[in-house]
């Protein structure tokens, strides 16, 4: 199981930049408003508070570790079988959403047992 994203760890830098594992590597910059640059006056952007931006930055910075932990849980589950089919489905859907798994050649993510 591999992903094409920048490997972690990611951290929140000054100005709500997501910083990658190499010095000075910017993974992403979190916007200070919600909306599109193509918004019209009728759909103006909404400013995001500094508290919300920092929370968003921390959540996104945790993504590589969260994905790795979720994958590890599915491996452990395959040995012990303690998760419900619904929990397995949600875990697999989250992994597929966060990675390229199940998207190549039109394959769907693995189904519950």
C-alpha positions in Angstrom: 0.0 0.0 0.0 1.6 3.2 -1.1 0.5 6.8 -1.6 1.8 9.5 -3.9 1.5 12.2 -1.3 4.5 14.0 0.3 5.6 11.7 3.2 5.1 12.9 6.8 5.7 14.1 9.3 4.0 17.4 8.5 3.8 20.3 10.9 2.1 23.6 11.0 4.6 26.4 10.3 4.3 30.2 10.6 1.4 31.6 8.6 -0.5 28.3 8.5 1.9 26.6 6.1 2.1 22.9 6.2 5.7 22.0 6.4 7.0 18.7 5.1 9.8 16.4 6.4 12.6 18.3 4.7 13.7 21.7 5.9 11.9 24.5 4.1 9.5 22.2 2.2 6.0 23.7 2.0 3.3 21.0 1.5 0.4 23.4 1.4 -0.8 26.9 2.5 -4.2 27.1 4.3 -6.4 29.8 3.1 -7.7 32.6 5.3 -11.1 32.5 3.7 -13.6 30.0 2.4 -14.6 30.3 -1.2 -13.3 30.3 -4.7 -11.3 32.9 -6.5 -14.0 32.6 -9.1 -16.7 33.6 -6.6 -19.0 36.4 -7.6 -20.2 39.2 -5.3 -23.3 37.0 -4.6 -21.0 34.2 -3.3 -18.4 36.2 -1.4 -15.8 34.4 0.6 -16.2 34.0 4.4 -13.2 34.8 6.6 -11.9 31.9 8.7 -10.8 32.7 12.2 -7.2 32.2 13.3 -8.4 29.5 15.8 -10.2 27.6 13.0 -7.2 28.0 10.6 -4.8 26.6 13.3 -7.3 23.7 13.9 -7.5 23.0 10.2 -3.7 23.1 9.9 -3.3 20.6 12.8 -5.9 18.3 11.3 -4.3 18.3 7.8 -0.8 18.0 9.3 -1.9 14.8 11.1 -3.2 13.2 7.8 -0.1 11.1 7.0 0.0 9.6 10.5 -3.8 9.1 10.6 -3.6 7.2 7.2 -0.7 5.0 8.5 -2.5 4.2 11.7 -5.7 3.3 9.9 -3.8 1.0 7.5 -2.1 -0.7 10.5 -5.5 -1.2 12.2 -6.9 -2.9 9.1 -3.9 -5.2 9.0 -4.4 -6.0 12.7 -8.1 -6.6 12.1 -7.4 -9.0 9.3 -5.6 -11.1 12.0 -8.0 -10.7 14.8 -11.4 -9.9 13.2 -12.8 -7.6 15.8 -14.3 -4.8 13.6 -17.8 -4.8 12.3 -18.4 -4.8 8.5 -19.6 -1.2 8.9 -16.4 -0.1 10.6 -14.3 -1.9 8.0 -16.2 -0.2 5.2 -15.7 3.2 6.7 -12.0 2.6 7.3 -11.5 1.4 3.7 -13.4 4.3 2.3 -11.3 6.8 4.3 -8.1 5.2 3.1 -9.4 5.3 -0.5 -10.3 9.0 -0.1 -6.9 9.9 1.3 -4.8 7.8 -1.2 -4.8 6.5 -4.7 -5.9 3.0 -3.6 -8.8 1.6 -5.6 -8.6 4.4 -8.2 -6.2 2.9 -10.6 -7.8 1.1 -13.6 -11.3 1.7 -12.3 -10.9 -0.7 -9.3 -13.2 0.0 -6.3 -11.8 -0.1 -2.8 -11.9 -3.6 -1.1 -15.3 -4.6 0.1 -16.3 -5.7 3.6 -16.2 -9.4 4.3 
